[in-house]
Amino acid sequence: MFDWFAESGYAADVAGLRSRYPGLTRFEDYLRLSVPGEAVRRDGEQAKAKE
């Protein structure tokens, strides 16, 4: 099993999935929607809360 992870591992055709399921949520978007008040910018820094 370790050989499988090292040689091929899990693979996904993300572009193919997005064309088949246009509303597919990215992990980053899922986190933004799931954790209110904990928005994170693309560079990893926590976004400032809107006042």
C-alpha positions in Angstrom: 0.0 0.0 0.0 2.8 2.4 0.8 4.2 1.7 -2.7 0.9 2.7 -4.2 0.9 6.0 -2.3 4.4 6.7 -3.4 4.0 5.7 -7.1 0.4 6.7 -8.1 -1.7 7.5 -5.0 -5.0 9.2 -5.3 -5.7 11.2 -8.4 -8.7 13.3 -9.5 -9.5 15.0 -12.8 -10.7 18.2 -11.2 -11.1 20.0 -14.5 -13.3 17.2 -15.7 -15.3 17.2 -12.5 -15.8 20.9 -12.7 -17.1 20.6 -16.3 -19.5 17.8 -15.3 -20.6 19.5 -12.1 -20.2 23.3 -12.5 -21.4 24.1 -9.0 -18.6 22.0 -7.4 -17.3 23.9 -4.4 -13.6 24.4 -3.8 -12.3 23.6 -0.4 -11.3 27.2 0.3 -14.9 28.4 -0.6 -16.3 25.6 1.6 -14.3 26.9 4.6 -15.3 30.5 3.9 -19.0 29.4 4.0 -18.7 27.0 6.9 -16.8 29.1 9.4 -18.5 32.4 9.9 -16.3 35.2 11.1 -13.1 33.2 10.3 -12.5 34.4 6.7 -9.0 33.6 5.5 -7.3 35.5 2.6 -5.6 33.6 -0.2 -2.2 34.3 1.3 -3.2 32.5 4.5 -3.6 35.6 6.7 -6.8 36.0 8.6 -9.0 38.7 7.0 -10.0 41.6 9.2 -13.6 41.5 10.3 -15.8 44.1 8.7 -17.1 46.6 11.2 
